[in-house]
């Protein structure tokens, strides 16, 4: 996995307003007196859920990277002026390389 969801990200997702510290990569120091510390299972489950969401959007990240390299407004203007479909063809080409 290129970007693995961390324990800290999972805890932040589960308890966004809680007070806690992560010692090293694994040891959770819970300092919130008003919220209950999430279980190890809850944290693991949230990590897996967040990772699945992240992984499911790989196509969108790849498309965006390619879209950002295009000068889309100029392509659209030129297509309108010249009666061509360069912009549409390029978008379909990118979508074909990175399907949902």
SVG drawing of the C-alpha trace seen along z (x, -y; Angstrom):
<svg xmlns="http://www.w3.org/2000/svg" viewBox="-18 -30 26 36">
<polyline fill="none" stroke="black" stroke-width="0.4" points="0.0,0.0 1.4,-3.4 -0.4,-5.3 -1.3,-3.2 -3.8,-4.6 -2.2,-5.1 -3.4,-4.3 -3.5,-8.0 -5.7,-8.7 -8.1,-5.9 -8.3,-7.3 -8.8,-10.9 -11.6,-9.6 -13.3,-7.7 -12.9,-10.4 -12.2,-13.7 -12.5,-15.8 -10.8,-13.5 -7.5,-14.1 -4.9,-11.5 -1.2,-10.9 0.3,-8.2 3.7,-7.1 5.8,-5.8 3.7,-4.1 1.6,-2.0 1.2,-2.9 -1.9,-5.0 -2.0,-7.3 -5.6,-8.2 -5.9,-11.5 -9.5,-12.4 -11.6,-12.2 -15.0,-12.7 -14.7,-10.2 -14.1,-6.5 -11.0,-5.2 -11.8,-3.1 -11.0,0.5 -8.1,2.0 -10.7,3.8 -12.5,0.5 -9.3,-1.1 -8.3,1.8 -11.7,1.8 -11.6,-1.9 -8.2,-1.6 -9.5,1.0 -12.5,-1.0 -10.5,-4.2 -8.0,-2.2 -10.8,-0.7 -12.2,-4.2 -8.7,-5.5 -8.0,-2.5 -11.3,-2.8 -10.5,-6.3 -7.1,-5.5 -8.7,-6.0 -9.8,-9.5 -6.3,-10.5 -4.8,-9.1 -7.3,-10.9 -6.8,-14.2 -3.0,-14.0 -3.5,-13.7 -6.3,-16.3 -4.1,-18.8 -1.5,-18.5 -4.0,-19.6 -4.8,-23.2 -8.5,-22.4 -9.9,-25.9 -7.6,-26.5 -8.4,-23.1 -12.1,-23.8 -11.7,-27.2 -9.7,-25.9 -12.2,-23.0 -15.1,-25.5 -13.2,-27.8 -11.8,-25.0 -14.8,-22.6 -12.7,-19.9 -13.1,-17.4 -9.5,-17.4 -10.5,-18.1 -13.3,-15.5 -11.0,-12.9 -8.3,-13.5 -10.7,-13.2 -12.1,-9.9 -8.5,-8.7 -7.6,-9.5 -10.9,-7.9 -10.0,-4.8 -6.6,-4.5 -8.1,-4.9 -11.6,-3.3 -13.8,-3.4"/>
</svg>
